[in-house]
Amino acid sequence: MLSDTKVRQAKPQEKVYRIADARGLAIEIRPTGQKIWRYRFRLDGKANMFTIGEYPSVSLSEARKKLEEARELVSKGINPNTAKKTDIASRIEENANTFRVVADDWIQTNTHWSDTYRKQVRKTLEVDIFPCFGDLPIREISSAQVLAMLNGIIKRNAPLVARNARQWAGAVFRHGITTLRCETDPTQPLNGVIKVGKVNHHRPLKPETLPGFLKALYAYKGYGIAKPAAQLMMLTFVRTIEIRRAEWSDIDLENGVWRIPPEKMKMRTEHIVPLSRQSIAILRELQSLTGHHLYVFPNTRRPHEAITSTTINRVIEYMGYKGIVSGHGFRSTASTILHELGYPEKVIELQLAHMERNKVKAAYNHAQHMEERRKMMQDWADYLDQLRTRQ
């Protein structure tokens, strides 16, 4: 039998030669000095040879251990050469399925996402997640690595970003599980590690505050299109992103209708906003200023883009109402008051774009609910005017 010393001291010769150990194992010494462990065996009546590894990377004891593994395969009628190729192919496939690759695949499967949401997910992945383990095989990523990534975000005082990062990383791992590229979701044990304080982003205006707010808004002398953006949002109570991305091609001033296409809506269905006389007046005045642009409210520095997500809230802040109301809070304000004015909940919810289209159809036909909504929107605009002009 071989010893470590004998293997180490074996010298190269002019031709390849082998020194046997036992049970088919031998060390092959080449003229170049390279030493390779070989296992000779017979399978299905044919002689075969299996390469175990190169010395000294594979020691004598390791070679004997691998020999027994190979002999076990042979005893089951499996050629270790075939098994090795399968294992290598499997490892190559595993290494190709990195977290980044699976994440890209996950994003592509979610075709229902809005462009804005897709960009938000992509930004979090590229800024916070990929630098930590994006290029690692997804099945090798541990909870400890995910936690380290989350702690890095938390340290910069961004708990909401950390919460989203955990949520979206978990979705990628679950996609990996369903596509057979990993077995576990390492974000699961981390449920509850991110503490996010309760934040009310959608502060509604209290009834007693509304008249003063309206007077301040209409008296505001700041940034040109920010004021009409806030006014129109108050009158139509659409979402902030919908007012920001409003395009002139979506608006029919002659018929007093604003049609928001599905790709801009949270529910991914077209939303119709009947325009009050007050809304039409604001838009007609704006048309002379921005009518030649794509967006009703273009960005002043980059006119081909829309105003930013903070524009309306910045107006509210300059007016002295920071922490009292937010742009999105106009929706809650309108909902509360319209309920008090006696409008049916289904009509209000439909105008807020809270209801799914099939549920709406079950209750109202198109002509009926449009007539009710148009009346409601005009009543709402008149109500705001009354509050604003009240002495």
C-alpha positions in Angstrom: 0.0 0.0 0.0 1.0 3.6 -0.6 2.1 6.0 2.1 2.2 9.8 2.0 6.0 9.7 1.9 6.1 7.2 -1.0 3.7 9.3 -3.1 5.6 12.5 -2.3 9.0 11.0 -3.3 7.8 9.4 -6.5 9.9 10.8 -9.3 8.9 11.3 -13.0 10.3 9.0 -15.7 10.4 9.1 -19.4 7.0 7.4 -19.7 3.9 7.5 -17.6 3.8 4.9 -14.8 1.5 4.0 -11.9 2.0 2.9 -8.4 -0.8 0.8 -7.0 -2.4 1.4 -3.6 -5.3 -1.1 -3.1 -8.9 -1.8 -4.3 -8.1 -0.4 -7.7 -6.6 2.9 -6.6 -3.2 4.0 -8.0 -1.2 7.2 -8.3 -0.2 8.0 -11.9 3.1 9.9 -12.4 3.6 11.7 -15.7 7.0 12.8 -17.3 6.0 16.4 -16.4 5.9 15.5 -12.7 2.1 15.7 -12.5 0.6 13.1 -10.2 -3.0 12.0 -10.7 -5.1 9.6 -8.7 -6.8 6.9 -10.8 -9.4 4.2 -10.0 -9.5 1.2 -12.3 -12.8 -0.8 -12.3 -14.9 -3.1 -14.4 -18.6 -2.4 -15.2 -20.8 -4.4 -17.5 -17.7 -6.6 -18.4 -15.7 -3.6 -19.6 -12.6 -2.1 -18.1 -12.9 1.6 -17.1 -10.8 4.2 -15.4 -12.0 7.1 -13.2 -9.9 10.2 -12.4 -10.2 11.1 -8.7 -8.0 14.1 -8.6 -4.5 15.5 -8.7 -1.9 15.2 -5.9 -1.2 17.1 -3.7 -4.6 18.9 -4.0 -6.1 15.6 -3.2 -4.2 13.8 -0.5 -3.8 10.0 -0.1 -6.5 9.9 2.6 -8.9 12.0 0.5 -8.2 9.8 -2.5 -9.1 6.7 -0.5 -12.3 8.4 0.7 -13.3 9.3 -2.9 -12.4 5.8 -4.0 -15.0 4.3 -1.6 -17.6 6.7 -2.9 -16.8 5.6 -6.5 -16.8 1.9 -5.6 -20.3 2.5 -4.0 -21.5 3.8 -7.3 -20.0 0.9 -9.2 -21.7 -1.6 -6.9 -25.0 0.0 -7.9 -24.2 -0.3 -11.6 -23.4 3.5 -11.9 -20.4 4.6 -13.8 -18.6 7.3 -11.6 -17.5 9.1 -14.8 -21.1 9.6 -15.8 -22.1 10.6 -12.3 -19.2 13.1 -12.2 -20.3 14.7 -15.5 -23.9 15.0 -14.2 -22.7 16.6 -10.9 -20.5 19.1 -12.8 -23.4 20.0 -15.1 -25.6 20.4 -12.0 -23.1 22.7 -10.3 -22.8 24.8 -13.5 -26.5 25.1 -13.6 -26.7 26.1 -9.9 -24.0 28.7 -10.3 -25.8 30.1 -13.3 -29.0 30.6 -11.3 -27.8 33.6 -9.3 -30.1 35.7 -7.2 -29.8 38.4 -9.9 -30.9 36.0 -12.7 -33.9 34.7 -10.7 -34.8 38.3 -9.7 -34.8 39.4 -13.4 -37.0 36.5 -14.3 -39.4 37.3 -11.4 -39.7 40.9 -12.6 -40.4 39.8 -16.2 -43.3 37.5 -15.0 -45.0 40.4 -13.2 -46.4 42.0 -16.4 -49.3 43.6 -14.5 -47.0 46.1 -12.6 -47.1 49.7 -13.4 -43.9 51.3 -14.8 -43.4 53.3 -11.6 -43.7 50.3 -9.4 -41.4 48.3 -11.6 -38.8 51.0 -11.4 -39.1 51.2 -7.6 -38.5 47.4 -7.3 -35.6 47.5 -9.7 -34.0 50.4 -7.9 -34.1 48.6 -4.5 -32.7 45.5 -6.1 -29.8 47.3 -7.8 -28.9 49.7 -5.0 -29.4 47.6 -1.9 -29.7 43.8 -2.7 -27.6 43.0 -5.7 -24.4 44.5 -4.2 -24.7 42.1 -1.2 -25.6 38.8 -2.9 -26.9 39.4 -6.4 -24.1 37.3 -8.0 -24.3 34.4 -5.6 -26.1 31.1 -6.5 -29.6 31.7 -5.1 -29.6 28.3 -3.3 -26.5 29.2 -1.3 -27.7 32.5 0.2 -28.3 32.4 3.9 -30.6 34.2 6.4 -27.4 35.8 7.9 -26.5 37.3 4.5 -30.0 38.7 4.1 -29.9 40.1 7.6 -26.6 41.8 6.9 -28.1 43.5 3.8 -31.2 44.7 5.8 -29.0 46.0 8.7 -27.0 48.1 6.2 -30.3 49.7 5.1 -31.5 50.2 8.6 -28.2 51.9 9.7 -28.9 54.7 7.2 -32.3 55.2 8.9 -34.4 53.8 6.0 -36.7 51.2 7.7 -39.3 51.5 5.0 -36.7 50.7 2.3 -35.5 47.8 4.4 -39.1 46.5 4.7 -39.5 46.6 1.0 -36.1 45.0 0.4 -37.1 42.1 2.6 -40.5 41.7 1.0 -39.1 41.8 -2.6 -36.1 39.6 -1.8 -38.5 37.1 -0.3 -40.7 37.2 -3.4 -37.5 36.4 -5.5 -36.7 33.4 -3.3 -40.2 32.1 -3.5 -40.1 32.5 -7.3 -36.9 30.5 -7.1 -38.6 27.8 -5.1 -41.5 27.5 -7.6 -39.1 27.3 -10.5 -37.0 24.7 -8.8 -33.9 26.8 -8.4 -33.7 26.9 -4.6 -35.4 25.0 -1.8 -35.9 27.7 1.0 -36.7 31.3 1.5 -34.0 32.7 3.9 -36.1 35.9 4.5 -38.8 33.9 6.4 -36.9 33.7 9.8 -36.4 37.5 9.6 -40.1 38.3 9.9 -40.4 41.1 12.5 -36.8 42.2 12.6 -37.6 45.5 10.9 -39.4 47.9 13.2 -41.3 50.6 11.3 -43.1 53.2 13.2 -46.7 53.9 12.3 -46.8 56.6 9.6 -49.9 58.3 8.3 -48.9 59.3 4.8 -52.5 60.1 3.8 -53.5 62.6 6.3 -57.0 64.0 5.5 -58.0 67.5 6.2 -60.3 68.0 9.2 -63.6 69.8 8.4 -62.6 72.8 10.5 -59.3 73.1 8.7 -60.6 72.8 5.2 -61.8 76.4 4.6 -58.5 77.9 5.8 -56.5 75.5 3.7 -58.5 76.3 0.5 -58.1 80.0 1.0 -54.3 79.5 1.5 -54.1 77.3 -1.6 -55.8 79.7 -3.9 -53.8 82.6 -2.5 -50.5 80.7 -2.9 -48.0 82.6 -5.1 -45.3 80.1 -5.4 -44.0 77.7 -8.2 -46.3 78.2 -11.3 -47.8 74.8 -12.1 -47.6 73.4 -8.6 -50.6 75.4 -7.4 -53.0 74.3 -10.2 -51.7 70.7 -9.7 -52.8 70.8 -6.1 -56.1 72.6 -7.0 -56.9 70.0 -9.6 -56.0 67.1 -7.3 -58.3 68.6 -4.7 -61.2 68.9 -7.2 -60.7 65.4 -8.8 -59.3 63.5 -5.7 -57.2 61.3 -8.0 -54.0 59.7 -6.7 -50.8 61.8 -6.7 -49.2 59.7 -9.5 -52.3 60.1 -11.7 -52.2 63.9 -11.4 -48.4 64.0 -12.0 -48.6 61.8 -15.1 -51.7 63.4 -16.6 -51.2 64.0 -20.4 -53.1 66.4 -22.6 -54.0 63.6 -24.9 -56.0 62.0 -22.0 -58.2 65.1 -21.5 -61.3 66.1 -23.4 -62.1 69.6 -22.4 -65.0 69.9 -24.8 -66.9 67.0 -23.2 -65.4 67.6 -19.7 -63.8 64.1 -19.3 -60.4 63.0 -18.3 -59.7 59.4 -19.3 -56.8 57.9 -17.4 -55.4 54.8 -19.3 -55.0 51.4 -17.6 -51.2 51.6 -17.5 -51.4 54.6 -15.2 -53.9 53.2 -12.8 -53.3 51.1 -9.7 -56.2 48.8 -10.6 -54.9 48.5 -14.3 -58.3 49.5 -15.8 -59.2 52.8 -17.5 -60.5 55.4 -15.1 -62.9 58.1 -16.1 -62.9 61.4 -14.2 -65.8 63.8 -15.0 -64.5 67.3 -14.9 -66.4 70.1 -13.1 -66.6 73.6 -14.5 -63.9 74.6 -12.0 -61.5 71.8 -13.2 -62.1 72.7 -16.8 -61.3 76.4 -16.1 -58.0 75.5 -14.5 -57.1 73.2 -17.4 -58.0 75.8 -20.0 -55.7 78.3 -18.3 -52.9 75.7 -18.1 -53.3 74.8 -21.7 -51.8 78.1 -22.8 -48.8 77.4 -20.6 -48.1 73.7 -21.0 -50.4 72.6 -23.9 -47.4 72.1 -26.2 -45.9 69.6 -23.8 -46.7 65.9 -23.3 -47.6 66.3 -19.7 -50.2 68.7 -18.2 -47.7 69.3 -15.4 -44.2 69.1 -16.9 -41.0 69.3 -14.9 -39.5 72.7 -15.3 -35.9 71.4 -15.6 -36.8 68.4 -17.7 -39.9 69.4 -19.6 -40.2 65.9 -21.3 -40.7 64.5 -17.8 -43.6 65.0 -15.3 -43.3 66.9 -12.0 -41.8 65.0 -9.2 -43.7 63.0 -6.5 -42.8 65.7 -3.9 -44.1 68.7 -5.8 -47.6 68.9 -4.4 -46.5 68.1 -0.8 -43.9 70.8 -1.1 -46.6 73.3 -1.9 -48.5 72.1 1.2 -45.3 72.5 3.3 -44.7 76.1 2.0 -48.3 77.0 2.9 -47.6 75.9 6.5 -49.7 72.7 6.4 -46.9 70.2 6.7 -47.9 67.4 9.0 -51.5 68.5 8.8 -52.4 67.2 5.4 -50.8 65.4 2.4 -51.7 65.4 -1.3 -53.0 61.9 -1.1 -55.0 62.9 1.9 -57.3 64.9 -0.4 -58.9 61.5 -1.3 -59.7 60.7 2.3 -61.1 64.2 2.7 -63.4 63.9 -0.3 -64.6 60.5 0.6 -65.5 61.5 4.2 -67.4 64.7 3.1 -69.2 63.1 0.1 -70.5 60.3 2.4 -71.8 63.0 4.7 -73.4 64.7 1.7 -75.4 61.6 1.1 -73.8 60.1 -2.0 -74.0 56.3 -2.4 -70.9 54.5 -1.3 -70.6 52.6 -4.6 -70.5 55.9 -6.6 -67.8 57.4 -4.3 -65.7 54.2 -4.3 -66.0 54.0 -8.1 -64.8 57.6 -8.5 -61.9 56.8 -6.1 -61.1 53.9 -8.4 -61.3 51.5 -5.4 -63.7 49.0 -7.0 -62.9 46.3 -9.5 -64.6 46.7 -12.9 -66.7 43.5 -12.7 -68.1 44.6 -9.3 -69.0 48.0 -10.7 -70.8 46.4 -13.6 -72.9 44.3 -11.3 -74.3 47.5 -9.7 -74.3 50.2 -12.4 -74.4 50.5 -16.1 -72.1 52.9 -17.7 -74.6 55.7 -18.5 -76.1 55.6 -15.0 -73.0 55.8 -13.0 -71.4 58.5 -15.2 -74.4 60.7 -14.8 -74.3 60.3 -11.0 -70.5 60.8 -10.9 -70.7 63.9 -13.0 -73.3 65.5 -10.7 -71.2 64.4 -7.6 -68.0 66.0 -9.0 -69.8 69.3 -9.8 -71.4 69.3 -6.3 -68.0 68.6 -4.8 -66.4 71.5 -6.7 -69.2 73.9 -5.7 -68.9 72.8 -2.1 -65.2 73.6 -2.0 -66.0 77.0 -3.6 -68.5 77.7 -0.9 -66.1 76.9 1.9 -63.3 79.0 0.3 -65.5 82.1 -0.1 -67.2 81.8 3.2 -66.5 84.9 5.4 
